[in-house]
Amino acid sequence: MRPVAVVTGASSGIGAATAALLAGAGFHVVLAARRADRLDEATARARAQGGSAQAQTLDVTDVAAVAAFAQSLDRCDVLVNNAGGAFGMADVGDADLADWRLMFEVNVMGSLNVTKALVPRLIASGDGAIVMLTSTAGFITYEGGGGYAAAKHAQHAMAATLRLELCGQPVRVIEIAPGMVRTEEFALNRFHGDAGRAAAVYRGVREPLTAEDIAEAITWAVTRPAHFNVDLMVLRPRAQAAQHKVYREP
């Protein structure tokens, strides 16, 4: 029987890339996301890797729906908490409360909902793994990024706390914290659809990380032997030395 991996936010970007690689690595992957049309495309991509995959329309902020989803699973060996995102770049003094609320609901409460629902199955698997996809914004703040940084700091704290609370149980807690990653939607969502501002984030950066880069790291981490835990993996492109230090070609 194939081990089962649940990937949230799996309809595009890092989630879709991770689902495809995990399917290719021998997992039966359950791709969970809100957008059914994009989800079907991502599921077909995962199956094309020669793996087994199924789509599950799911809003991770809906507690009842998440609980029902967990009950529908016979088993769960890996959970990838990927659903999230950044919305808005206003200073704290001009913050849009709706943007902050959305970032906390999806990044923090969404990860909490799904983790809480699936922990019993992860323990029962005898070799479970929880992946918390955070960000380098979870360690340092920057102007205009207060809401996103706060949400990612909270996810970082959740991962560290889980590792303490699950110590002695057959579950690894892995945090993957990317820096600059260029995906089709992240920056576009942050700037509420402004393609020009979204493109400017990566201007002059020859090779920002890609969704596939992060997916490779996640797949490597969860396929280590059971005794081998990757507590925290920070990933940045070579051009990004730190949150505020990025080399941009003229």
C-alpha positions, 0 to 999 in steps of 0.5 A: 500500500502506498503511503498517503501524502496530503498537500494543501494549497495544491492547485498551483505553485509550490503545492502543485509542484510538491504533489507531482514530486511526491507522486513520483516518489511513490506516494498516493497524493491527496491534493487539497485546495479551493479552486476545483478547475486548477486542482484538476490540472494539478492532479493530472500533472501529479498522475503524469509522474507515474504516481497516484493522486486524487483531488479534494476541494477544501477550504483549510479555514473551514473547520467542519470541512477539514474535520470531515476531510480527515475522517474520509481518509483511511490513513495519512503519512505526510502532511504538507501545510502549504496553503497560505500567501501574502496579501498587501504591502501597506505599512502597519499604520495604514494596514488593511485589516482584511488583508491581515485577517486573511493572512492569519486565517489561511497561513496560521489557522488553516495550518492549525485546522488541518494539523489538528485534524490529521495528527491522530492519523499521522501518529497511527501511521507509525512514521508520520511527517508534518511539513510547515511551509513558512518563509524567511519572513518568519525570522525577520521583518521588513517594511510593508511586510508586517502582516505576512511576517507576523503570520509566518512567525506564528507558523514558525512558533507552531512548528517548534511547539509541535516538535516539542509536543510530539516528542516521543511520537512517531511523527517528524515536524519539518519546517521549510522556510524559503526566501525569494521564490518566483511563482505564477501567483504569489507576488500577484496576489500580494499586490492585488493583481498589479502585474507591474508591481509583482514583476518588479519584485524579481527584476534584475534577479537572474535566478530566483528560486522556483516552485520546483526547487522548494518541492525538491527540498520538501520531497527530500526531507520527508523521504529521509529515514524515520530517525532523520528529522530536518528541523528547519531548512532555509532556502534562498537563491544565490542572489539573495544573501539576506532578506534585504540583500539581493543582487540585481543585475543592471 
